[in-house]
Amino acid sequence: MKVLFCTSEIYPFSKTGGLGDVSYSLPKELVKKGVNVKVITPLYSGKINYSSFEYLASASVDILGRHRIVDYYKYLHEGVEIIFVKNDELFYRDNIYGEGDDGERFIFFCYSILE
């Protein structure tokens, strides 16, 4: 079985509450049971040191009449492959949530998953 776990936060890279904890622990347990799990999440550049992450690719995402570039990075953390979606304009912020453009930010995240 293959599982792609899409989440807006994952401990220890980003966490505001229980979602970050579950996004960390559930994939980890599934991997222990032999499930092929990948997690995809935004790269909140202001909070994550990604210098040791593996660069995968770039893509173009068009939403709401705007063209943006997304970069993808991979990191293996405790047996779980995590794919980070990077776009500094939308995710290089002090806060994960509570920004005036959260709708656009997370629509972009959804489209970048599909890419």
NORVEN-V236236 format. One record per residue. PSI is psi in whole degrees, 0 to 359 (999 if undefined). OMEGA is omega in degrees with one decimal (NA if undefined). Layout:
BEGIN
PSI | OMEGA
PSI | OMEGA
END
This chain:
BEGIN
142 | 176.5
135 | -179.6
129 | 170.6
114 | -176.3
110 | -176.7
125 | -174.9
149 | 179.0
351 | 177.4
150 | 177.7
126 | 175.2
141 | 3.2
12 | -174.8
325 | 178.1
136 | -176.7
129 | 172.2
343 | -178.1
214 | -174.3
329 | -179.8
316 | 178.6
322 | 178.4
313 | -179.1
321 | -179.3
340 | 176.3
311 | -171.4
321 | -177.7
309 | 177.6
322 | 179.7
317 | 179.1
322 | 177.9
320 | 177.2
319 | 178.4
332 | 179.8
7 | 175.3
9 | 179.6
139 | 176.1
103 | -174.7
135 | 168.8
143 | 177.3
139 | 174.5
135 | -173.5
156 | 175.5
149 | 173.5
100 | 178.0
89 | -168.4
328 | -179.1
347 | -174.9
348 | -173.1
128 | 173.4
108 | -174.4
18 | -176.4
334 | 179.8
3 | -180.0
152 | 177.8
125 | 175.9
132 | -179.7
304 | -173.9
172 | 171.7
155 | 177.1
166 | 177.6
132 | 178.9
125 | 178.5
115 | 176.6
147 | 175.4
37 | 177.8
12 | -179.9
142 | 179.2
124 | 179.2
151 | 176.5
139 | 175.6
137 | 174.8
143 | -179.6
135 | 177.6
151 | -179.5
143 | 176.9
133 | 176.5
116 | -177.9
114 | 178.8
43 | 176.6
357 | -178.9
127 | 176.3
122 | 179.7
127 | 176.4
124 | -179.2
136 | 177.5
120 | -175.0
125 | 169.0
105 | -173.4
326 | -179.1
324 | -175.5
334 | -172.7
358 | 175.2
82 | -173.8
160 | 173.6
329 | -177.2
145 | 176.3
317 | -179.6
170 | 174.5
13 | 177.3
155 | -178.2
340 | -178.9
27 | -178.9
322 | 178.6
310 | 179.6
320 | -178.8
315 | -174.5
340 | 167.7
316 | 176.8
315 | 178.3
314 | 179.2
315 | 178.8
324 | -179.6
333 | 174.3
317 | -178.7
330 | 178.1
999 | NA
END
